[in-house]
Amino acid sequence: MYRAWNLLIEYSLLLIIGALTALIWANLDLLFPIEGNSHYWADTYHHFVDFKIWDHAPIGHFHSGHRTLTLHYLINDVLMALFFAIAAKEVWEAVILKNGSLRGRKAATPLFATAGGMFGPIAVYLGLAALLGSDTYNAVANGWAIPTATDIAFSYLVGRIVFGAGHPAVRFLLLLAIADDAAGLIILAVFYPSAELAPIWLLFSFAVAFIIFLIFNWFPRYLDRSNPKQPNTSWVRKRLSFWPYLIGACASWYGFMMSGLHPALGLLPIVPIIPHADQEFGIFADTEKYLNDLLNQIEHALKIPVEIILFFFGLCNAGVQFSAIGDATWLVLAGLIVGKPVGILIFGWFAAIPLKLGIPDGMRIIDLVVIGCVAAIGFTVSLFIAAIAFEPGPVQDAAKMGALFSFGAAIISILAGKICRVDKHTL
């Protein structure tokens, strides 16, 4: 439990504090009402979030012919790009490197389960919305992707509590969560553009990444092809370090902003071109802190800044009044708490039994239900998608409340573990 608590502190505690601070701030009117202004505290919260840092800026929300950089835009669209870059780094290593967790037959059943963990919530969310009538369906339909998300850090923590650190279901859960992240990045890029698409700017982002790879990766190695000491490659690494990739990241981010895709995904073309380790040790692996490749060095350097960014992300996005609870709240929760376990069970069972892909030794089919309950903790990415799926207003606030309430899946997971008689495995 001590190590699990350390993981919570390292990866999620500031995010929780930020979200709780926002939630309390937005609801202070219930405790300290101001005579003549029943929304005084909520208004101060929204004034804080929408604070204009720079009007007529080169980056920011485009409105009335110019861009305005607000605190909300700075956090959600600029700085959260670092968070998604780290997520992309884990996905990239899991797919491309030796021993990558999403390579080969061992990843087949978790990948099927991931598909179930996405189609199940979508079916429940849209199905229930349709039952509520056409008006409700039209109002909430664009939020179908909100319950597809799985928060890696929280689900990993709860998975260790439910199964024990040594249970094969914990690794299965991690594979599922990483694949879920990969699918989530694709969904954000394809289905939630921030403006009308301008493909030429997207081409610009990928061209920047290709040119940097060519000049600072491929060319030095080409010059060193017959020299085992690799002097040119070493010179580039020692003298230039991360600077070419930082400049490329800024250019790529700007290209995404101008392309109409969500700018928070703007660093994705740069991540694969950064020199990386030869093999993958897994997310949260202590071994990675001793690796000296540039990609892992950058990730470790970003650890504390990203924790602070997540604090402000929680602060700028979780300030929802309890009165905002509505249809979207229950639809998001139903998608996560019902759709996730059912989808993961059905697709996981289909892969393991009819397709004969099997499940890890020490796991049972019934464990897929518990894994589905753990994966129902959407929080971070669900909150992010809710913020871009809907315009600011009652529906967005209600959907955000559903993402926040998904914390309840942790309690459901512990109860499901008891009911399914999970045999905890310690290291």
C-alpha positions as CSV (number, residue, x, y, z in Angstrom):
1,M,0.0,0.0,0.0
2,Y,2.9,2.3,0.7
3,R,4.1,2.1,-2.9
4,A,0.6,2.6,-4.2
5,W,0.3,5.8,-2.1
6,N,3.6,7.0,-3.6
7,L,2.2,6.4,-7.1
8,L,-0.8,8.5,-6.1
9,I,1.4,11.3,-4.8
10,E,3.7,11.2,-7.9
11,Y,1.1,11.1,-10.6
12,S,-2.3,12.3,-9.4
13,L,-2.4,14.1,-6.0
14,L,-2.0,17.7,-7.4
15,L,-4.7,16.9,-10.0
16,I,-7.1,15.8,-7.2
17,I,-6.3,18.9,-5.2
18,G,-6.9,21.2,-8.2
19,A,-10.3,19.5,-9.0
20,L,-11.5,19.6,-5.4
21,T,-10.5,23.2,-5.0
22,A,-12.4,24.1,-8.2
23,L,-15.5,22.1,-7.1
24,I,-15.5,23.8,-3.7
25,W,-14.9,27.2,-5.1
26,A,-17.7,26.9,-7.6
27,N,-20.1,25.8,-4.9
28,L,-19.2,28.3,-2.1
29,D,-22.5,30.1,-2.8
30,L,-24.3,27.2,-1.0
31,L,-22.2,27.8,2.1
32,F,-21.6,31.6,2.0
33,P,-24.4,33.2,0.0
34,I,-24.0,36.9,-0.9
35,E,-27.1,38.9,-0.6
36,G,-28.3,40.1,-3.9
37,N,-25.9,37.9,-5.9
38,S,-26.6,34.2,-5.5
39,H,-23.8,33.3,-8.0
40,Y,-21.1,35.5,-6.6
41,W,-18.5,32.8,-5.9
42,A,-19.3,30.9,-9.1
43,D,-18.9,34.1,-11.0
44,T,-15.5,34.8,-9.4
45,Y,-14.4,31.2,-10.4
46,H,-15.4,31.7,-14.0
47,H,-13.7,35.2,-14.1
48,F,-10.5,33.5,-12.9
49,V,-10.7,30.7,-15.5
50,D,-11.5,33.1,-18.4
51,F,-8.9,35.7,-17.3
52,K,-7.5,37.3,-20.5
53,I,-3.7,37.0,-20.4
54,W,-3.2,38.6,-23.9
55,D,-5.7,40.1,-26.2
56,H,-4.9,40.2,-29.9
57,A,-2.4,37.4,-29.3
58,P,-0.7,35.2,-31.9
59,I,-2.2,32.1,-30.2
60,G,-5.5,31.6,-28.4
61,H,-9.2,31.4,-29.0
62,F,-10.1,33.0,-32.4
63,H,-13.1,35.3,-32.1
64,S,-14.1,38.5,-33.9
65,G,-11.1,38.4,-36.2
66,H,-8.4,38.1,-33.6
67,R,-7.0,35.6,-31.0
68,T,-7.3,36.0,-27.3
69,L,-5.1,34.0,-24.9
70,T,-7.0,33.1,-21.7
71,L,-5.9,31.1,-18.7
72,H,-8.2,28.3,-19.8
73,Y,-6.7,28.2,-23.3
74,L,-3.2,28.3,-21.9
75,I,-3.9,25.3,-19.7
76,N,-6.1,23.2,-21.9
77,D,-4.7,23.9,-25.3
78,V,-1.1,24.8,-24.8
79,L,0.3,23.2,-21.6
80,M,-1.8,20.0,-21.7
81,A,0.1,19.2,-24.9
82,L,2.9,18.1,-22.6
83,F,0.6,15.7,-20.8
84,F,-0.6,14.2,-24.1
85,A,3.0,14.0,-25.2
86,I,3.9,11.8,-22.2
87,A,0.8,9.6,-22.9
88,A,1.9,9.4,-26.5
89,K,5.5,8.4,-25.4
90,E,4.1,5.4,-23.5
91,V,2.0,4.4,-26.4
92,W,4.8,4.8,-28.9
93,E,7.2,2.7,-26.8
94,A,4.6,0.0,-26.2
95,V,4.0,-0.3,-29.9
96,I,7.5,0.1,-31.5
97,L,10.2,-1.1,-29.0
98,K,11.5,-4.5,-28.2
99,N,9.3,-6.1,-25.5
100,G,6.7,-3.4,-26.1
101,S,3.6,-4.3,-24.2
102,L,1.3,-3.8,-27.2
103,R,3.3,-6.0,-29.5
104,G,2.6,-9.6,-30.5
105,R,0.1,-12.2,-29.3
106,K,0.3,-11.2,-25.7
107,A,-1.5,-7.9,-26.5
108,A,-4.3,-9.4,-28.6
109,T,-6.8,-10.1,-25.8
110,P,-6.2,-6.7,-24.0
111,L,-6.6,-5.0,-27.4
112,F,-10.0,-6.7,-27.9
113,A,-11.0,-5.8,-24.4
114,T,-10.0,-2.2,-25.1
115,A,-12.3,-2.2,-28.1
116,G,-15.1,-3.5,-25.9
117,G,-14.2,-0.8,-23.3
118,M,-14.9,1.8,-26.0
119,F,-17.9,0.4,-27.9
120,G,-19.7,-0.6,-24.7
121,P,-19.8,2.9,-23.2
122,I,-20.7,4.5,-26.6
123,A,-23.6,2.1,-27.0
124,V,-24.9,2.7,-23.5
125,Y,-24.4,6.5,-23.7
126,L,-26.1,6.9,-27.1
127,G,-28.7,4.2,-26.5
128,L,-29.9,5.7,-23.2
129,A,-29.8,9.2,-24.8
130,A,-32.1,8.0,-27.6
131,L,-34.5,6.5,-25.0
132,L,-34.7,10.0,-23.3
133,G,-36.1,11.5,-26.5
134,S,-34.8,13.3,-29.6
135,D,-34.3,16.7,-27.8
136,T,-32.1,15.1,-25.2
137,Y,-30.3,13.0,-27.8
138,N,-29.5,16.0,-30.0
139,A,-28.3,18.0,-27.0
140,V,-25.9,15.3,-25.7
141,A,-25.0,13.2,-28.7
142,N,-21.6,14.9,-29.3
143,G,-20.4,13.7,-25.9
144,W,-20.4,10.0,-26.9
145,A,-16.6,9.8,-26.5
146,I,-16.5,11.1,-22.9
147,P,-17.2,7.7,-21.3
148,T,-14.6,5.9,-23.5
149,A,-11.7,7.2,-21.5
150,T,-9.7,5.4,-18.8
151,D,-7.5,7.4,-16.4
152,I,-4.2,5.4,-16.4
153,A,-2.8,6.6,-13.1
154,F,-6.0,6.2,-11.1
155,S,-7.0,2.9,-12.6
156,Y,-3.5,1.6,-12.0
157,L,-3.6,2.6,-8.4
158,V,-7.1,1.1,-7.8
159,G,-6.1,-2.0,-9.8
160,R,-3.2,-2.6,-7.4
161,I,-5.5,-2.2,-4.4
162,V,-8.1,-4.6,-5.8
163,F,-5.8,-7.3,-7.3
164,G,-2.5,-6.8,-5.5
165,A,0.6,-5.5,-7.1
166,G,1.7,-9.0,-8.4
167,H,-1.6,-10.1,-10.0
168,P,-1.5,-10.5,-13.8
169,A,-4.7,-8.6,-14.1
170,V,-2.8,-5.4,-13.2
171,R,-0.6,-5.7,-16.2
172,F,-3.6,-6.6,-18.3
173,L,-5.3,-3.4,-17.1
174,L,-2.2,-1.4,-18.0
175,L,-2.1,-2.8,-21.5
176,L,-5.8,-1.9,-21.8
177,A,-5.3,1.6,-20.5
178,I,-2.4,2.3,-22.8
179,A,-4.3,1.1,-25.8
180,D,-7.3,3.2,-24.6
181,D,-5.0,6.2,-24.5
182,A,-3.9,5.5,-28.1
183,A,-7.5,5.2,-29.3
184,G,-8.4,8.4,-27.3
185,L,-5.8,10.4,-29.1
186,I,-7.2,9.2,-32.4
187,I,-10.7,10.1,-31.4
188,L,-9.7,13.6,-30.3
189,A,-7.9,14.2,-33.6
190,V,-10.6,12.8,-35.9
191,F,-13.9,13.7,-34.2
192,Y,-13.2,16.8,-32.1
193,P,-11.4,19.4,-34.3
194,S,-11.2,22.8,-32.8
195,A,-12.0,24.6,-36.1
196,E,-12.5,24.1,-39.8
197,L,-9.7,21.8,-41.0
198,A,-6.8,23.3,-42.9
199,P,-4.7,20.2,-44.1
200,I,-1.8,22.3,-45.3
201,W,-1.0,23.3,-41.7
202,L,-1.2,19.7,-40.5
203,L,1.2,18.8,-43.3
204,F,3.5,21.6,-42.0
205,S,3.6,19.9,-38.6
206,F,4.6,16.6,-40.0
207,A,7.1,18.2,-42.3
208,V,8.8,19.9,-39.4
209,A,9.0,16.5,-37.6
210,F,10.4,14.8,-40.7
211,I,13.0,17.5,-41.3
212,I,14.2,17.4,-37.7
213,F,14.5,13.7,-37.8
214,L,16.4,13.9,-41.1
215,I,18.9,16.5,-39.9
216,F,19.4,15.6,-36.3
217,N,18.8,11.8,-36.2
218,W,19.3,10.1,-39.6
219,F,22.1,12.3,-41.0
220,P,24.5,12.0,-38.0
221,R,24.0,8.2,-38.0
222,Y,24.6,8.1,-41.7
223,L,27.9,9.9,-41.3
224,D,28.8,7.5,-38.5
225,R,27.8,4.3,-40.3
226,S,31.3,3.0,-40.5
227,N,32.6,4.5,-37.2
228,P,31.6,2.6,-34.0
229,K,32.5,5.6,-31.9
230,Q,29.7,7.6,-33.6
231,P,31.4,11.0,-33.2
232,N,28.7,13.0,-35.1
233,T,25.8,11.4,-33.3
234,S,27.5,12.0,-30.0
235,W,28.2,15.7,-30.9
236,V,24.6,16.3,-31.8
237,R,23.4,14.7,-28.5
238,K,25.9,16.5,-26.3
239,R,25.9,20.0,-28.0
240,L,22.3,20.3,-29.2
241,S,20.5,18.1,-26.6
242,F,16.8,18.7,-26.7
243,W,16.8,22.1,-28.4
244,P,16.0,20.9,-32.0
245,Y,13.0,19.0,-30.6
246,L,11.8,21.9,-28.5
247,I,11.9,24.2,-31.5
248,G,10.1,21.5,-33.6
249,A,7.5,21.0,-30.8
250,C,6.6,24.7,-30.8
251,A,6.3,24.7,-34.6
252,S,4.3,21.5,-34.7
253,W,2.0,22.8,-32.0
254,Y,1.4,26.0,-34.0
255,G,0.7,23.9,-37.1
256,F,-2.0,21.9,-35.2
257,M,-3.6,25.1,-33.9
258,M,-3.8,26.5,-37.4
259,S,-4.9,23.2,-38.9
260,G,-8.1,23.1,-36.8
261,L,-7.1,19.9,-34.9
262,H,-7.0,20.3,-31.2
263,P,-3.7,22.0,-30.3
264,A,-3.2,19.8,-27.2
265,L,-2.3,17.0,-29.7
266,G,0.3,19.2,-31.3
267,L,3.4,17.5,-30.0
268,L,2.4,14.0,-31.3
269,P,4.4,14.2,-34.5
270,I,7.6,15.1,-32.5
271,V,7.5,12.3,-29.9
272,P,8.4,9.4,-32.3
273,I,11.5,11.2,-33.7
274,I,13.1,11.8,-30.3
275,P,16.0,9.3,-29.7
276,H,14.6,6.6,-27.5
277,A,15.6,3.4,-25.6
278,D,16.0,0.1,-27.4
279,Q,13.3,-1.6,-25.2
280,E,10.3,-0.8,-23.2
281,F,10.0,-1.5,-19.5
282,G,6.4,-0.5,-18.9
283,I,4.6,2.5,-17.6
284,F,5.5,3.4,-14.0
285,A,8.5,1.1,-14.2
286,D,11.3,2.3,-11.8
287,T,13.9,1.1,-14.3
288,E,13.1,3.9,-16.7
289,K,14.6,6.5,-14.3
290,Y,18.0,5.0,-15.0
291,L,17.8,5.2,-18.8
292,N,19.8,7.9,-20.4
293,D,18.1,8.1,-23.8
294,L,16.8,11.6,-24.7
295,L,13.1,10.6,-24.7
296,N,13.2,9.3,-21.2
297,Q,15.3,12.2,-20.0
298,I,12.8,14.6,-21.4
299,E,9.9,12.7,-19.7
300,H,11.6,12.8,-16.3
301,A,12.4,16.5,-16.7
302,L,8.7,17.2,-17.5
303,K,7.4,15.1,-14.5
304,I,7.1,18.0,-12.0
305,P,5.9,20.6,-14.6
306,V,3.2,18.2,-15.8
307,E,2.1,17.6,-12.2
308,I,1.7,21.3,-11.8
309,I,-0.1,21.6,-15.1
310,L,-2.5,18.9,-14.0
311,F,-3.3,20.8,-10.9
312,F,-4.3,23.8,-13.0
313,F,-6.1,21.6,-15.4
314,G,-8.3,20.3,-12.5
315,L,-8.6,23.8,-11.2
316,C,-9.7,25.2,-14.6
317,N,-12.1,22.4,-15.6
318,A,-13.7,20.9,-12.5
319,G,-15.5,24.0,-11.2
320,V,-19.0,22.8,-11.7
321,Q,-22.0,23.7,-9.6
322,F,-23.9,20.8,-8.1
323,S,-27.1,22.2,-9.6
324,A,-25.6,21.4,-13.0
325,I,-26.2,17.7,-12.5
326,G,-28.5,16.6,-15.4
327,D,-29.1,14.0,-18.1
328,A,-25.5,14.2,-19.4
329,T,-24.2,13.4,-15.9
330,W,-26.1,10.1,-15.7
331,L,-25.3,9.2,-19.3
332,V,-21.6,9.6,-18.8
333,L,-21.7,7.6,-15.6
334,A,-23.8,4.9,-17.1
335,G,-21.4,4.7,-20.1
336,L,-18.5,4.3,-17.7
337,I,-19.9,2.2,-14.9
338,V,-22.2,-0.1,-17.0
339,G,-20.8,0.1,-20.6
340,K,-17.1,-0.4,-19.6
341,P,-17.4,-3.6,-17.6
342,V,-19.9,-5.1,-20.0
343,G,-18.0,-4.2,-23.1
344,I,-14.6,-5.4,-21.7
345,L,-16.2,-8.7,-20.5
346,I,-17.9,-9.5,-23.8
347,F,-15.0,-8.6,-26.1
348,G,-12.4,-10.0,-23.7
349,W,-14.3,-13.3,-23.4
350,F,-14.7,-13.5,-27.2
351,A,-11.0,-13.0,-27.8
352,A,-10.0,-15.5,-25.0
353,I,-12.4,-18.3,-25.7
354,P,-14.0,-18.4,-29.2
355,L,-10.8,-16.9,-30.8
356,K,-8.6,-19.0,-28.5
357,L,-6.2,-16.1,-27.8
358,G,-6.3,-16.9,-24.1
359,I,-5.8,-14.7,-21.1
360,P,-2.7,-14.5,-18.8
361,D,-1.9,-17.3,-16.4
362,G,-3.4,-16.6,-13.1
363,M,-6.4,-14.6,-14.5
364,R,-10.0,-15.8,-14.7
365,I,-12.7,-14.6,-17.2
366,I,-14.6,-13.2,-14.2
367,D,-11.6,-10.9,-13.5
368,L,-12.5,-9.0,-16.7
369,V,-15.6,-7.7,-15.0
370,V,-13.5,-6.3,-12.1
371,I,-11.0,-4.9,-14.7
372,G,-13.9,-3.2,-16.4
373,C,-15.0,-1.6,-13.2
374,V,-11.5,-0.3,-12.5
375,A,-11.2,1.0,-16.1
376,A,-14.5,3.0,-15.6
377,I,-12.5,5.7,-13.8
378,G,-12.4,8.2,-16.6
379,F,-11.6,11.4,-14.8
380,T,-8.7,13.2,-16.5
381,V,-9.3,12.5,-20.2
382,S,-13.1,12.3,-19.7
383,L,-13.0,15.8,-18.2
384,F,-10.8,17.0,-21.1
385,I,-13.2,15.6,-23.8
386,A,-16.2,17.0,-22.0
387,A,-14.6,20.5,-22.2
388,I,-14.2,20.3,-25.9
389,A,-17.3,18.2,-26.9
390,F,-19.8,20.8,-25.7
391,E,-19.9,24.6,-25.6
392,P,-19.6,26.1,-22.1
393,G,-23.0,25.8,-20.5
394,P,-25.4,23.5,-18.7
395,V,-24.7,20.4,-20.9
396,Q,-20.9,20.7,-20.6
397,D,-21.2,21.2,-16.8
398,A,-23.4,18.2,-16.5
399,A,-21.0,16.0,-18.5
400,K,-18.1,17.3,-16.4
401,M,-19.9,16.3,-13.3
402,G,-20.3,12.8,-14.7
403,A,-16.5,12.6,-15.3
404,L,-15.9,13.7,-11.7
405,F,-18.4,11.2,-10.3
406,S,-16.5,8.4,-12.1
407,F,-14.3,8.4,-9.0
408,G,-17.1,6.3,-7.6
409,A,-15.9,3.4,-9.8
410,A,-13.1,2.9,-7.4
411,I,-15.5,1.9,-4.6
412,I,-17.5,-0.2,-7.1
413,S,-14.2,-1.9,-8.1
414,I,-13.3,-2.9,-4.6
415,L,-16.9,-4.3,-4.0
416,A,-16.7,-6.2,-7.3
417,G,-13.4,-7.6,-6.3
418,K,-15.0,-8.9,-3.1
419,I,-18.0,-10.3,-4.9
420,C,-15.9,-12.0,-7.6
421,R,-13.5,-13.3,-4.9
422,V,-10.4,-11.9,-6.4
423,D,-7.3,-13.6,-5.1
424,K,-4.9,-10.8,-4.3
425,H,-1.3,-11.3,-5.4
426,T,1.5,-9.3,-3.7
427,L,4.9,-8.9,-5.1
